[in-house]
Amino acid sequence: MTKPAAPKRHLPTSPFKAPVPPAPKHFDMGDQVTHDVYGLGRVIGIEDGVAALVDFGSTQMRILSPYAKMTKL
């Protein structure tokens, strides 16, 4: 098994601008969301910057930040 390639770092002497990191996603109580694995759900709890508790109907899941597979509808 091979490791994925490490992201390239920006050198201070580079003539190109450093890449801008994407803004972190922010969810509020009651937001309707979709998750790539669990489907449609509603945010029922928030742990600031750590996780979101989401009710997907049949189950409740604690989705950890950075919420890569979850988007707000």
N, CA, C and O atoms as a CHARMM CRD file, in Angstrom:
* protein
*
  292
    1    1 MET  N      0.85300  -1.17400   0.00000 PROA 1      0.00000
    2    1 MET  CA     0.00000   0.00000   0.00000 PROA 1      0.00000
    3    1 MET  C      0.89400   1.22900   0.00000 PROA 1      0.00000
    4    1 MET  O      1.84400   1.30900   0.77900 PROA 1      0.00000
    5    2 THR  N      0.59700   2.18100  -0.86200 PROA 2      0.00000
    6    2 THR  CA     1.41400   3.38500  -0.95600 PROA 2      0.00000
    7    2 THR  C      0.70300   4.56400  -0.32200 PROA 2      0.00000
    8    2 THR  O     -0.52600   4.62300  -0.28400 PROA 2      0.00000
    9    3 LYS  N      1.48500   5.48900   0.16900 PROA 3      0.00000
   10    3 LYS  CA     0.93100   6.69600   0.76600 PROA 3      0.00000
   11    3 LYS  C      0.60400   7.70000  -0.33000 PROA 3      0.00000
   12    3 LYS  O      1.29800   7.74700  -1.34600 PROA 3      0.00000
   13    4 PRO  N     -0.45100   8.51000  -0.14300 PROA 4      0.00000
   14    4 PRO  CA    -0.72500   9.55400  -1.12700 PROA 4      0.00000
   15    4 PRO  C      0.36700  10.62800  -1.08200 PROA 4      0.00000
   16    4 PRO  O      1.00700  10.84100  -0.05200 PROA 4      0.00000
   17    5 ALA  N      0.55900  11.28100  -2.19000 PROA 5      0.00000
   18    5 ALA  CA     1.59500  12.31100  -2.26500 PROA 5      0.00000
   19    5 ALA  C      1.26400  13.46300  -1.31300 PROA 5      0.00000
   20    5 ALA  O      0.11000  13.87000  -1.18200 PROA 5      0.00000
   21    6 ALA  N      2.28600  13.96500  -0.66800 PROA 6      0.00000
   22    6 ALA  CA     2.10600  15.10000   0.25100 PROA 6      0.00000
   23    6 ALA  C      1.82400  16.35800  -0.55800 PROA 6      0.00000
   24    6 ALA  O      2.37600  16.52800  -1.64500 PROA 6      0.00000
   25    7 PRO  N      0.96700  17.24900  -0.04000 PROA 7      0.00000
   26    7 PRO  CA     0.70900  18.49400  -0.77300 PROA 7      0.00000
   27    7 PRO  C      1.98600  19.33100  -0.84500 PROA 7      0.00000
   28    7 PRO  O      2.79300  19.34800   0.08500 PROA 7      0.00000
   29    8 LYS  N      2.14500  20.02200  -1.96700 PROA 8      0.00000
   30    8 LYS  CA     3.34300  20.83700  -2.13800 PROA 8      0.00000
   31    8 LYS  C      3.21500  22.11000  -1.31500 PROA 8      0.00000
   32    8 LYS  O      2.15800  22.74200  -1.28700 PROA 8      0.00000
   33    9 ARG  N      4.28800  22.47400  -0.65600 PROA 9      0.00000
   34    9 ARG  CA     4.26900  23.68500   0.15900 PROA 9      0.00000
   35    9 ARG  C      4.71900  24.86800  -0.67100 PROA 9      0.00000
   36    9 ARG  O      5.42400  24.71000  -1.66700 PROA 9      0.00000
   37   10 HSD  N      4.31500  26.03500  -0.26000 PROA 10     0.00000
   38   10 HSD  CA     4.66600  27.26400  -0.96800 PROA 10     0.00000
   39   10 HSD  C      5.99100  27.77800  -0.43400 PROA 10     0.00000
   40   10 HSD  O      6.16300  27.95500   0.77200 PROA 10     0.00000
   41   11 LEU  N      6.92400  28.01500  -1.34600 PROA 11     0.00000
   42   11 LEU  CA     8.22600  28.53600  -0.94600 PROA 11     0.00000
   43   11 LEU  C      8.17400  30.06000  -0.84800 PROA 11     0.00000
   44   11 LEU  O      7.57800  30.70100  -1.71200 PROA 11     0.00000
   45   12 PRO  N      8.77200  30.64700   0.16400 PROA 12     0.00000
   46   12 PRO  CA     8.73400  32.10600   0.31700 PROA 12     0.00000
   47   12 PRO  C      9.38900  32.84200  -0.85200 PROA 12     0.00000
   48   12 PRO  O      9.05000  33.99600  -1.11500 PROA 12     0.00000
   49   13 THR  N     10.30900  32.20400  -1.55200 PROA 13     0.00000
   50   13 THR  CA    10.99300  32.84800  -2.67500 PROA 13     0.00000
   51   13 THR  C     10.27300  32.65500  -4.00000 PROA 13     0.00000
   52   13 THR  O     10.74900  33.12900  -5.03100 PROA 13     0.00000
   53   14 SER  N      9.15800  31.98100  -3.99300 PROA 14     0.00000
   54   14 SER  CA     8.42100  31.70300  -5.21600 PROA 14     0.00000
   55   14 SER  C      7.80100  32.99000  -5.78200 PROA 14     0.00000
   56   14 SER  O      7.31700  33.83000  -5.02200 PROA 14     0.00000
   57   15 PRO  N      7.81500  33.14500  -7.11200 PROA 15     0.00000
   58   15 PRO  CA     7.18800  34.32400  -7.71500 PROA 15     0.00000
   59   15 PRO  C      5.66600  34.20500  -7.79200 PROA 15     0.00000
   60   15 PRO  O      4.98600  35.17300  -8.13200 PROA 15     0.00000
   61   16 PHE  N      5.13300  33.03600  -7.48300 PROA 16     0.00000
   62   16 PHE  CA     3.69700  32.81300  -7.55000 PROA 16     0.00000
   63   16 PHE  C      3.05300  33.03400  -6.18400 PROA 16     0.00000
   64   16 PHE  O      3.69000  32.84500  -5.14800 PROA 16     0.00000
   65   17 LYS  N      1.79400  33.43100  -6.19600 PROA 17     0.00000
   66   17 LYS  CA     1.07500  33.65300  -4.94400 PROA 17     0.00000
   67   17 LYS  C      0.77700  32.31200  -4.27200 PROA 17     0.00000
   68   17 LYS  O      0.59100  31.29200  -4.93600 PROA 17     0.00000
   69   18 ALA  N      0.73600  32.34200  -2.95200 PROA 18     0.00000
   70   18 ALA  CA     0.40700  31.13800  -2.19200 PROA 18     0.00000
   71   18 ALA  C     -1.06200  30.80400  -2.40700 PROA 18     0.00000
   72   18 ALA  O     -1.88700  31.71300  -2.49600 PROA 18     0.00000
   73   19 PRO  N     -1.41100  29.51200  -2.49200 PROA 19     0.00000
   74   19 PRO  CA    -2.81800  29.15000  -2.65400 PROA 19     0.00000
   75   19 PRO  C     -3.62100  29.54900  -1.41300 PROA 19     0.00000
   76   19 PRO  O     -3.14300  29.43700  -0.28400 PROA 19     0.00000
   77   20 VAL  N     -4.83300  30.01000  -1.64300 PROA 20     0.00000
   78   20 VAL  CA    -5.69600  30.43500  -0.55100 PROA 20     0.00000
   79   20 VAL  C     -6.47200  29.22400  -0.04600 PROA 20     0.00000
   80   20 VAL  O     -7.16700  28.57500  -0.82700 PROA 20     0.00000
   81   21 PRO  N     -6.36800  28.90600   1.25000 PROA 21     0.00000
   82   21 PRO  CA    -7.13500  27.77000   1.76400 PROA 21     0.00000
   83   21 PRO  C     -8.62500  28.08300   1.72700 PROA 21     0.00000
   84   21 PRO  O     -9.01900  29.22800   1.94700 PROA 21     0.00000
   85   22 PRO  N     -9.46700  27.07000   1.45000 PROA 22     0.00000
   86   22 PRO  CA   -10.91000  27.32600   1.41000 PROA 22     0.00000
   87   22 PRO  C    -11.44300  27.69200   2.79700 PROA 22     0.00000
   88   22 PRO  O    -10.92700  27.23000   3.81500 PROA 22     0.00000
   89   23 ALA  N    -12.47200  28.51900   2.81800 PROA 23     0.00000
   90   23 ALA  CA   -13.07400  28.92100   4.08800 PROA 23     0.00000
   91   23 ALA  C    -13.75800  27.71100   4.72400 PROA 23     0.00000
   92   23 ALA  O    -14.38200  26.91700   4.02000 PROA 23     0.00000
   93   24 PRO  N    -13.64900  27.56200   6.04100 PROA 24     0.00000
   94   24 PRO  CA   -14.29500  26.42000   6.68700 PROA 24     0.00000
   95   24 PRO  C    -15.81100  26.51300   6.57000 PROA 24     0.00000
   96   24 PRO  O    -16.38300  27.60300   6.58600 PROA 24     0.00000
   97   25 LYS  N    -16.45000  25.35300   6.45200 PROA 25     0.00000
   98   25 LYS  CA   -17.90600  25.33200   6.35800 PROA 25     0.00000
   99   25 LYS  C    -18.49200  25.61900   7.73300 PROA 25     0.00000
  100   25 LYS  O    -17.92800  25.22500   8.75400 PROA 25     0.00000
  101   26 HSD  N    -19.62000  26.30300   7.74900 PROA 26     0.00000
  102   26 HSD  CA   -20.28500  26.65300   9.00100 PROA 26     0.00000
  103   26 HSD  C    -21.74100  26.22400   8.91800 PROA 26     0.00000
  104   26 HSD  O    -22.43600  26.55300   7.95700 PROA 26     0.00000
  105   27 PHE  N    -22.19400  25.50200   9.90400 PROA 27     0.00000
  106   27 PHE  CA   -23.57900  25.04500   9.96300 PROA 27     0.00000
  107   27 PHE  C    -24.24500  25.58900  11.21300 PROA 27     0.00000
  108   27 PHE  O    -23.59700  25.75900  12.24600 PROA 27     0.00000
  109   28 ASP  N    -25.55400  25.86600  11.11900 PROA 28     0.00000
  110   28 ASP  CA   -26.34400  26.34800  12.24100 PROA 28     0.00000
  111   28 ASP  C    -27.40100  25.31200  12.60000 PROA 28     0.00000
  112   28 ASP  O    -27.71000  24.42200  11.80900 PROA 28     0.00000
  113   29 MET  N    -27.94400  25.43900  13.79500 PROA 29     0.00000
  114   29 MET  CA   -29.02200  24.55400  14.22400 PROA 29     0.00000
  115   29 MET  C    -30.19100  24.68100  13.24900 PROA 29     0.00000
  116   29 MET  O    -30.57700  25.79100  12.88200 PROA 29     0.00000
  117   30 GLY  N    -30.74700  23.56100  12.83300 PROA 30     0.00000
  118   30 GLY  CA   -31.90700  23.55300  11.95300 PROA 30     0.00000
  119   30 GLY  C    -31.57500  23.57200  10.47500 PROA 30     0.00000
  120   30 GLY  O    -32.48200  23.46300   9.64900 PROA 30     0.00000
  121   31 ASP  N    -30.30000  23.70700  10.10800 PROA 31     0.00000
  122   31 ASP  CA   -29.92600  23.70000   8.69500 PROA 31     0.00000
  123   31 ASP  C    -30.21600  22.33100   8.09600 PROA 31     0.00000
  124   31 ASP  O    -29.95800  21.30000   8.71800 PROA 31     0.00000
  125   32 GLN  N    -30.75500  22.33500   6.87900 PROA 32     0.00000
  126   32 GLN  CA   -30.95800  21.08900   6.16100 PROA 32     0.00000
  127   32 GLN  C    -29.69900  20.81400   5.36300 PROA 32     0.00000
  128   32 GLN  O    -29.19400  21.69700   4.67000 PROA 32     0.00000
  129   33 VAL  N    -29.18800  19.58900   5.45500 PROA 33     0.00000
  130   33 VAL  CA   -27.92300  19.23400   4.82600 PROA 33     0.00000
  131   33 VAL  C    -28.06700  17.93100   4.05100 PROA 33     0.00000
  132   33 VAL  O    -29.02000  17.17500   4.23700 PROA 33     0.00000
  133   34 THR  N    -27.10000  17.69100   3.18200 PROA 34     0.00000
  134   34 THR  CA   -27.00400  16.40600   2.51500 PROA 34     0.00000
  135   34 THR  C    -25.59600  15.87300   2.73700 PROA 34     0.00000
  136   34 THR  O    -24.62400  16.62900   2.73500 PROA 34     0.00000
  137   35 HSD  N    -25.50000  14.56600   2.92800 PROA 35     0.00000
  138   35 HSD  CA   -24.22900  13.90200   3.17900 PROA 35     0.00000
  139   35 HSD  C    -24.04300  12.82900   2.11400 PROA 35     0.00000
  140   35 HSD  O    -24.99900  12.14300   1.75200 PROA 35     0.00000
  141   36 ASP  N    -22.82200  12.68000   1.61100 PROA 36     0.00000
  142   36 ASP  CA   -22.54600  11.72500   0.54100 PROA 36     0.00000
  143   36 ASP  C    -22.88000  10.28400   0.92300 PROA 36     0.00000
  144   36 ASP  O    -23.22100   9.48500   0.05100 PROA 36     0.00000
  145   37 VAL  N    -22.79000   9.94200   2.18900 PROA 37     0.00000
  146   37 VAL  CA   -23.04200   8.56700   2.63100 PROA 37     0.00000
  147   37 VAL  C    -24.43300   8.41300   3.24400 PROA 37     0.00000
  148   37 VAL  O    -25.14100   7.45700   2.92900 PROA 37     0.00000
  149   38 TYR  N    -24.83600   9.34500   4.11900 PROA 38     0.00000
  150   38 TYR  CA   -26.06200   9.19500   4.89700 PROA 38     0.00000
  151   38 TYR  C    -27.29100   9.83200   4.25800 PROA 38     0.00000
  152   38 TYR  O    -28.41100   9.51800   4.66200 PROA 38     0.00000
  153   39 GLY  N    -27.12400  10.71300   3.27800 PROA 39     0.00000
  154   39 GLY  CA   -28.26300  11.33200   2.59200 PROA 39     0.00000
  155   39 GLY  C    -28.70900  12.63200   3.23500 PROA 39     0.00000
  156   39 GLY  O    -27.90300  13.38400   3.78300 PROA 39     0.00000
  157   40 LEU  N    -30.03300  12.88600   3.15500 PROA 40     0.00000
  158   40 LEU  CA   -30.59900  14.13400   3.68200 PROA 40     0.00000
  159   40 LEU  C    -30.71900  14.09300   5.19500 PROA 40     0.00000
  160   40 LEU  O    -31.00800  13.05300   5.78500 PROA 40     0.00000
  161   41 GLY  N    -30.49000  15.25000   5.81200 PROA 41     0.00000
  162   41 GLY  CA   -30.59900  15.32900   7.26300 PROA 41     0.00000
  163   41 GLY  C    -30.75600  16.75900   7.72100 PROA 41     0.00000
  164   41 GLY  O    -30.72200  17.69300   6.92000 PROA 41     0.00000
  165   42 ARG  N    -30.93300  16.92300   9.04200 PROA 42     0.00000
  166   42 ARG  CA   -31.09100  18.24100   9.64200 PROA 42     0.00000
  167   42 ARG  C    -30.15500  18.33000  10.83300 PROA 42     0.00000
  168   42 ARG  O    -30.06600  17.40200  11.63600 PROA 42     0.00000
  169   43 VAL  N    -29.44700  19.47100  10.94400 PROA 43     0.00000
  170   43 VAL  CA   -28.50600  19.70000  12.03900 PROA 43     0.00000
  171   43 VAL  C    -29.29700  19.91800  13.32000 PROA 43     0.00000
  172   43 VAL  O    -30.15100  20.80100  13.39200 PROA 43     0.00000
  173   44 ILE  N    -29.00100  19.09700  14.33700 PROA 44     0.00000
  174   44 ILE  CA   -29.70500  19.22200  15.61500 PROA 44     0.00000
  175   44 ILE  C    -28.77000  19.60900  16.75700 PROA 44     0.00000
  176   44 ILE  O    -29.22200  19.85000  17.87600 PROA 44     0.00000
  177   45 GLY  N    -27.47500  19.66900  16.47900 PROA 45     0.00000
  178   45 GLY  CA   -26.52300  20.06000  17.51200 PROA 45     0.00000
  179   45 GLY  C    -25.21700  20.51400  16.89100 PROA 45     0.00000
  180   45 GLY  O    -24.82100  20.03300  15.83000 PROA 45     0.00000
  181   46 ILE  N    -24.54700  21.44700  17.56400 PROA 46     0.00000
  182   46 ILE  CA   -23.28500  21.99300  17.06300 PROA 46     0.00000
  183   46 ILE  C    -22.25200  21.97700  18.18300 PROA 46     0.00000
  184   46 ILE  O    -22.53800  22.38100  19.31000 PROA 46     0.00000
  185   47 GLU  N    -21.04900  21.50700  17.86100 PROA 47     0.00000
  186   47 GLU  CA   -19.89100  21.66600  18.73200 PROA 47     0.00000
  187   47 GLU  C    -18.95100  22.57700  17.95400 PROA 47     0.00000
  188   47 GLU  O    -18.38100  22.15600  16.94800 PROA 47     0.00000
  189   48 ASP  N    -18.78100  23.80700  18.39700 PROA 48     0.00000
  190   48 ASP  CA   -18.06100  24.84300  17.64300 PROA 48     0.00000
  191   48 ASP  C    -16.73400  24.35900  17.07200 PROA 48     0.00000
  192   48 ASP  O    -15.80200  24.04400  17.81200 PROA 48     0.00000
  193   49 GLY  N    -16.66500  24.30600  15.74500 PROA 49     0.00000
  194   49 GLY  CA   -15.44700  23.95300  15.04600 PROA 49     0.00000
  195   49 GLY  C    -14.99600  22.51500  15.16800 PROA 49     0.00000
  196   49 GLY  O    -13.95000  22.14700  14.63300 PROA 49     0.00000
  197   50 VAL  N    -15.77800  21.68300  15.87100 PROA 50     0.00000
  198   50 VAL  CA   -15.35900  20.30200  16.09900 PROA 50     0.00000
  199   50 VAL  C    -16.25400  19.32000  15.35200 PROA 50     0.00000
  200   50 VAL  O    -15.76500  18.47500  14.60300 PROA 50     0.00000
  201   51 ALA  N    -17.57000  19.43200  15.55600 PROA 51     0.00000
  202   51 ALA  CA   -18.48900  18.45500  14.98000 PROA 51     0.00000
  203   51 ALA  C    -19.90000  19.02100  14.92200 PROA 51     0.00000
  204   51 ALA  O    -20.21700  20.02800  15.55400 PROA 51     0.00000
  205   52 ALA  N    -20.73600  18.34000  14.14400 PROA 52     0.00000
  206   52 ALA  CA   -22.15600  18.67200  14.06200 PROA 52     0.00000
  207   52 ALA  C    -22.94100  17.38800  14.25700 PROA 52     0.00000
  208   52 ALA  O    -22.60200  16.35800  13.67400 PROA 52     0.00000
  209   53 LEU  N    -23.99000  17.44000  15.07200 PROA 53     0.00000
  210   53 LEU  CA   -24.87100  16.29900  15.27700 PROA 53     0.00000
  211   53 LEU  C    -26.01300  16.44300  14.28700 PROA 53     0.00000
  212   53 LEU  O    -26.73400  17.44100  14.30200 PROA 53     0.00000
  213   54 VAL  N    -26.17900  15.43700  13.42000 PROA 54     0.00000
  214   54 VAL  CA   -27.15200  15.51300  12.33600 PROA 54     0.00000
  215   54 VAL  C    -28.13000  14.36600  12.44200 PROA 54     0.00000
  216   54 VAL  O    -27.73600  13.21400  12.62800 PROA 54     0.00000
  217   55 ASP  N    -29.42800  14.68800  12.32000 PROA 55     0.00000
  218   55 ASP  CA   -30.49500  13.68500  12.32900 PROA 55     0.00000
  219   55 ASP  C    -30.80500  13.32800  10.88300 PROA 55     0.00000
  220   55 ASP  O    -31.28200  14.16900  10.12200 PROA 55     0.00000
  221   56 PHE  N    -30.53500  12.08200  10.50200 PROA 56     0.00000
  222   56 PHE  CA   -30.78700  11.61700   9.14900 PROA 56     0.00000
  223   56 PHE  C    -32.08100  10.81300   9.05600 PROA 56     0.00000
  224   56 PHE  O    -32.27500  10.06600   8.09700 PROA 56     0.00000
  225   57 GLY  N    -32.95300  10.95500  10.02600 PROA 57     0.00000
  226   57 GLY  CA   -34.22600  10.24300  10.02200 PROA 57     0.00000
  227   57 GLY  C    -34.10600   8.90900  10.74600 PROA 57     0.00000
  228   57 GLY  O    -34.64000   8.74800  11.84300 PROA 57     0.00000
  229   58 SER  N    -33.41600   7.96200  10.14600 PROA 58     0.00000
  230   58 SER  CA   -33.28000   6.63800  10.75300 PROA 58     0.00000
  231   58 SER  C    -32.14300   6.58100  11.76700 PROA 58     0.00000
  232   58 SER  O    -32.10100   5.67300  12.59800 PROA 58     0.00000
  233   59 THR  N    -31.22700   7.53400  11.71000 PROA 59     0.00000
  234   59 THR  CA   -30.08700   7.53700  12.62100 PROA 59     0.00000
  235   59 THR  C    -29.60000   8.96000  12.86700 PROA 59     0.00000
  236   59 THR  O    -29.84100   9.86000  12.06200 PROA 59     0.00000
  237   60 GLN  N    -28.91600   9.15000  13.98500 PROA 60     0.00000
  238   60 GLN  CA   -28.27600  10.42700  14.28600 PROA 60     0.00000
  239   60 GLN  C    -26.77800  10.18600  14.27200 PROA 60     0.00000
  240   60 GLN  O    -26.27800   9.25600  14.90500 PROA 60     0.00000
  241   61 MET  N    -26.05900  11.04600  13.53300 PROA 61     0.00000
  242   61 MET  CA   -24.62100  10.88100  13.40400 PROA 61     0.00000
  243   61 MET  C    -23.89700  12.14800  13.82500 PROA 61     0.00000
  244   61 MET  O    -24.40100  13.25300  13.62700 PROA 61     0.00000
  245   62 ARG  N    -22.72500  11.98900  14.40100 PROA 62     0.00000
  246   62 ARG  CA   -21.84900  13.10500  14.76500 PROA 62     0.00000
  247   62 ARG  C    -20.82600  13.21700  13.64100 PROA 62     0.00000
  248   62 ARG  O    -19.93400  12.37900  13.51700 PROA 62     0.00000
  249   63 ILE  N    -20.96000  14.25300  12.82700 PROA 63     0.00000
  250   63 ILE  CA   -20.09000  14.46300  11.67900 PROA 63     0.00000
  251   63 ILE  C    -18.97200  15.41900  12.08400 PROA 63     0.00000
  252   63 ILE  O    -19.23200  16.54200  12.51600 PROA 63     0.00000
  253   64 LEU  N    -17.73500  14.97000  11.94400 PROA 64     0.00000
  254   64 LEU  CA   -16.58400  15.76000  12.36600 PROA 64     0.00000
  255   64 LEU  C    -16.18600  16.79200  11.32000 PROA 64     0.00000
  256   64 LEU  O    -16.37000  16.58600  10.12000 PROA 64     0.00000
  257   65 SER  N    -15.63900  17.90400  11.79600 PROA 65     0.00000
  258   65 SER  CA   -15.11500  18.94900  10.92900 PROA 65     0.00000
  259   65 SER  C    -13.90900  18.38200  10.20200 PROA 65     0.00000
  260   65 SER  O    -13.16200  17.62800  10.82600 PROA 65     0.00000
  261   66 PRO  N    -13.66400  18.67400   8.96800 PROA 66     0.00000
  262   66 PRO  CA   -14.04500  19.80400   8.13400 PROA 66     0.00000
  263   66 PRO  C    -15.26200  19.54200   7.26400 PROA 66     0.00000
  264   66 PRO  O    -15.45900  20.26900   6.29000 PROA 66     0.00000
  265   67 TYR  N    -16.07300  18.56700   7.55100 PROA 67     0.00000
  266   67 TYR  CA   -17.33300  18.31900   6.85500 PROA 67     0.00000
  267   67 TYR  C    -17.13100  18.12800   5.35200 PROA 67     0.00000
  268   67 TYR  O    -17.86900  18.70400   4.55400 PROA 67     0.00000
  269   68 ALA  N    -16.15600  17.34000   4.96500 PROA 68     0.00000
  270   68 ALA  CA   -15.79800  17.16000   3.55200 PROA 68     0.00000
  271   68 ALA  C    -16.95300  16.58900   2.73300 PROA 68     0.00000
  272   68 ALA  O    -17.12100  16.95800   1.57100 PROA 68     0.00000
  273   69 LYS  N    -17.74600  15.70200   3.31500 PROA 69     0.00000
  274   69 LYS  CA   -18.79900  15.02700   2.54500 PROA 69     0.00000
  275   69 LYS  C    -20.17800  15.61100   2.80200 PROA 69     0.00000
  276   69 LYS  O    -21.17400  15.04200   2.35500 PROA 69     0.00000
  277   70 MET  N    -20.26300  16.75000   3.52400 PROA 70     0.00000
  278   70 MET  CA   -21.55600  17.31000   3.88400 PROA 70     0.00000
  279   70 MET  C    -21.68700  18.72700   3.32900 PROA 70     0.00000
  280   70 MET  O    -20.76400  19.53300   3.43900 PROA 70     0.00000
  281   71 THR  N    -22.84700  19.02200   2.73000 PROA 71     0.00000
  282   71 THR  CA   -23.10800  20.35700   2.19800 PROA 71     0.00000
  283   71 THR  C    -24.46600  20.84600   2.67700 PROA 71     0.00000
  284   71 THR  O    -25.38100  20.05700   2.91600 PROA 71     0.00000
  285   72 LYS  N    -24.57900  22.17900   2.81200 PROA 72     0.00000
  286   72 LYS  CA   -25.81900  22.80100   3.23500 PROA 72     0.00000
  287   72 LYS  C    -26.74400  22.94700   2.02800 PROA 72     0.00000
  288   72 LYS  O    -26.29400  23.29800   0.93700 PROA 72     0.00000
  289   73 LEU  N    -28.03400  22.67800   2.22300 PROA 73     0.00000
  290   73 LEU  CA   -29.00900  22.85100   1.14000 PROA 73     0.00000
  291   73 LEU  C    -29.68300  24.18800   1.25000 PROA 73     0.00000
  292   73 LEU  O    -30.53800  24.51900   0.42800 PROA 73     0.00000
